[in-house]
Amino acid sequence: MEIVLATGNLHKVKEIKDILKGLDIKFLTLQDFPKMPDIVEDGKTFEENAVKKAKEIARLTGKIALSDDSGIEAEALNNAPGVYSARFAGEKASGSANNKKLIELLKGIPLARRKARFVCVIAIAEPGGRIYTAEGELKGIIALRPAGKRGFGYDPLFIVPRYKKTVAQLSAGVKNSISHRSKALKKAKGILKQLLK
């Protein structure tokens, strides 16, 4: 079975492939379809965005598509940046620019009030129109300053209480066993196994 990973983020592609390995699936990426238009993520929720991307890519390629929409929600900011996580500091903003903005907005707020969660929704769309979704979350605390060199996005700012480290300080193996994306993908793996039957 061939599945198109509906993301241009190569970090996400690597994580998805690592977590879903062992399935009899050939993964294609948007790089295999260079004329693919950009899908505008204008949903109000992670699920709306993930479903929209998967549906569009499945329709345009005629293949099963898997998409991910994910982000960070900070309690002290009324769950912002949420669906705007990737462009929090502006369209095409870098991870460090987004992190900087988050730090600035939380300035003066003590660690005890910096609760947050990472959220990920995986959507799988069949060209015929059937959609499946799976969600995962990871709860934690937003650090006062970035730490760690691994990961991407908000990983250097997200402290996992159990490890007393940011996600960017954890090994890829640990991250892929606890992350919001891995939890959603493990559920998605069950869906894909059914589709492979």
PEHURA-V15788 format. One record per pair of residues at least 24 apart in sequence whose C-alpha atoms are under 8 Angstrom apart, sorted by the first residue. I is the first residue (numbers start at 1). J is the second residue. Records with the same first field share a line. If there is no record, write none. Layout:
I = J / J
This chain:
1 = 25 / 26 / 196
2 = 26 / 27 / 28 / 63 / 64
3 = 27 / 28 / 63 / 64 / 65 / 66
4 = 28 / 29 / 30 / 57 / 58 / 63 / 64 / 65 / 66
5 = 29 / 30 / 65 / 66 / 67
6 = 30 / 53 / 54 / 57 / 65 / 66 / 67 / 68
7 = 67 / 68
11 = 152
15 = 176
16 = 182 / 185
19 = 176 / 182 / 185 / 186
20 = 185 / 186 / 189
23 = 193
24 = 196
36 = 60
43 = 83
44 = 83
45 = 83
46 = 70 / 71 / 82 / 83 / 119 / 120 / 121
47 = 121 / 122 / 123 / 133
50 = 121 / 122 / 123
51 = 123 / 124 / 125 / 131 / 133
54 = 123 / 124 / 125
55 = 125 / 126 / 127 / 129 / 131
58 = 125 / 126 / 127
59 = 127
62 = 127
63 = 126 / 127
64 = 124 / 125 / 126 / 127
65 = 124 / 125 / 126
66 = 122 / 123 / 124 / 125
67 = 122 / 123 / 124
68 = 120 / 121 / 122 / 123
69 = 120 / 121 / 122
70 = 118 / 119 / 120 / 121 / 181
71 = 118 / 119 / 120
72 = 116 / 117 / 118 / 119 / 154
73 = 116 / 117 / 118 / 119
74 = 114 / 115 / 116 / 117 / 142
75 = 113 / 114 / 115 / 116
76 = 106 / 113 / 114 / 115
77 = 106
79 = 116
86 = 153
95 = 152 / 153 / 154
96 = 153
98 = 153 / 154
99 = 146 / 153 / 154 / 157
103 = 144 / 145
111 = 141 / 142 / 143 / 144
114 = 141 / 142 / 143
115 = 139 / 140 / 141 / 142
116 = 140 / 141 / 142
117 = 141
118 = 180
119 = 180 / 181
120 = 180 / 181 / 184
121 = 181 / 184
122 = 184 / 185 / 188
124 = 188
132 = 191
133 = 188
134 = 184 / 185 / 187 / 188
135 = 180 / 183 / 184 / 187
136 = 179 / 180 / 181 / 182 / 183 / 184 / 185
137 = 179 / 180 / 181 / 183 / 184
138 = 178 / 179 / 180
